[in-house]
Amino acid sequence: MKVVILAGGKTNLPGKLKNIPKSLIEIKGRPLLEYQLDLLKKYKLDGDVRLTLYFGAKDILKYLKKKDPKGKITGKRGKIAGIEYVIGPKPLGTGGAIRNAAKDIKKDFLVMNGDVLTNINLGEFIKFYKKNISEPRFFSSSPFLRAYTPQILPLEISPLRKRVSYEDILGAMTVYYTQDGSHLGLVKVKNDRVVEFIAKPDYQYSGYINAGFYILSPEIFKLKCLKAKKKNEAFNIEKCFFSELAKNSQLIAYVHRGLWTDIGTEARFKIAETIAEKIIQQEKI
C-alpha cells in the first residue's frame, strides 16, 4: 500500500522551533519524520512512501540527502533516499496537498499527518479497513454445503466464502478518545461509521478526535466537493473529503487506544517527549 505523509506544514511552537518544518522537529534527539518512517518500517510499509512538502521543503530534502549522498534533488517532484516527494506550489491545506500529491494513485493508499507521534498498529488498521469493505457470501451451487460448511469451518477460512467489495465505503480514518478535544474538534461515530464532524467549541468536552491516519480510495477524487475546487485551491480534508463521506456514511472509523499526540502546541510537544521515551524503550525490548 502506498503511503503519503503530509509533511508540508509548520507548527505554532515558539522560540527555536518556530521556523523548523514539523517533520524535522527533534523529539528526544530524533526528528519526528524518523519516528514515522520507523513506524512504517515496523509494519513493512516503508517501501513506497511519498512526502507532500511546502514549508521547509529544502530543509527536509537536505536532511534526506544526508541518507543518500549520491541522490539528486530534481525540482518539484523526485525521489531521494528511496522516498518520493512532491513540493506544492503554495500552502494547500491537508485536502489540497492530498489532491496535489496523490491524484495519480490508482489503488487504496494510506495517508499520515506529518505532525503526529504515535504507536498505532498500522497492520490492524489496514486489516480493519479491508474487513469492512467486503462482505461474506457463499456460492449457490450446493445448498447442502452452503448450509453446513459455515458450521464446520470458520467463515474466514471457508473455501465457499467469497468477498465482494462494498462500493459505499471510500475511506477509513483513525480516531482517538480524549478527555479534552476542544482544541482539535470532535468526530462523531456510530456503528463504526463517521457521521459528523464538530468544529472546535469554546468549552471542554470529551470524545473522539481525528488521529491523523487515513486509508483512502482513489474514488474520493470524484467527490462533488472536490470537483467544485479550483486548481491549487487550499482546503482542509475534513471540510471536503470527510464531510461529504460522513454525510453519505462512506467513512469508517478505527479506534486507536495506544499512545498518541500531535506537536501543535508547547503542551502537546511535552506529551510527545514522554511518548517518545516510551517508544524508544519499546524498541529496546
Secondary structure by P-SEA (a helix, b strand, c coil): cbbbbccccccccccccccccccccccccccaaaaaaaaaaaaccccbbbbbbccaaaaaaaaaaaacccccccccccccccbbbbbccccccaaaaaaaccccccccbbbbccccccccaaaaaaaaaaaaabbbbbbcccccccccccccccccccccbbbbbbccccbbbbbbbbcccccbbbbbbcccccccccccccccccccccccccccccccccccccccccccbbbbccccaaaaaaaaccbbbbbbccbbbbcccaaaaaaaaaaaaaaaaaaac
